[in-house]
């Protein structure tokens, strides 16, 4: 989770930091990163070939 310098810290009405917001934001960002990582590890789809095509491939 990256907080940009020009981004204001989100506060609750009592003036304390809205920790629930930042925890939910962190979970969402970790989930997105895990999905990107899992997707990058999937094997690429290969062209489906017949049995004879695999025996006589050039």
Phi and psi in degrees as a GROMACS rama.xvg file:
@    title "Ramachandran Plot"
@    xaxis  label "Phi"
@    yaxis  label "Psi"
@TYPE xy
-115.186  128.335  UNK-2
-105.404  121.971  UNK-3
-79.2919  147.478  UNK-4
-59.4387  -30.1352  UNK-5
-87.4408  0.216067  UNK-6
-90.5147  127.925  UNK-7
-74.6069  146.204  UNK-8
-74.6053  132.361  UNK-9
-76.3026  128.857  UNK-10
-117.865  153.242  UNK-11
-83.6317  167.28  UNK-12
-57.1662  -27.1208  UNK-13
-83.0691  -0.498904  UNK-14
96.8164  -6.67535  UNK-15
-84.8556  162.124  UNK-16
-67.8014  136.621  UNK-17
-77.9682  82.7173  UNK-18
-66.5978  -32.8008  UNK-19
-61.9972  -39.9438  UNK-20
-62.3032  -46.7733  UNK-21
-70.7971  -32.4646  UNK-22
-67.2797  -43.36  UNK-23
-64.8913  -39.01  UNK-24
-64.4454  -42.4159  UNK-25
-64.5859  -41.2223  UNK-26
-61.5848  -43.2899  UNK-27
-63.3834  -44.9741  UNK-28
-66.9069  -38.5257  UNK-29
-65.2539  -39.4014  UNK-30
-63.5561  -45.1335  UNK-31
-61.5557  -41.9511  UNK-32
-65.5546  -40.8776  UNK-33
-63.739  -39.2238  UNK-34
-65.7581  -40.649  UNK-35
-63.4054  -42.1033  UNK-36
-65.0529  -45.5889  UNK-37
-62.7756  -40.0835  UNK-38
-65.7767  -35.9682  UNK-39
-72.795  -19.5501  UNK-40
-88.8873  -10.1959  UNK-41
-68.1845  142.168  UNK-42
-67.4238  148.202  UNK-43
-71.7963  146.63  UNK-44
-69.7877  130.483  UNK-45
-104.524  157.281  UNK-46
-67.7483  131.471  UNK-47
-78.3066  128.314  UNK-48
-121.082  154.177  UNK-49
-75.1788  168.571  UNK-50
-59.3556  -45.7752  UNK-51
-65.7985  -34.1112  UNK-52
-63.0043  -33.459  UNK-53
-75.8706  -31.6355  UNK-54
-70.5556  -35.8895  UNK-55
-111.642  35.1253  UNK-56
-76.7173  145.216  UNK-57
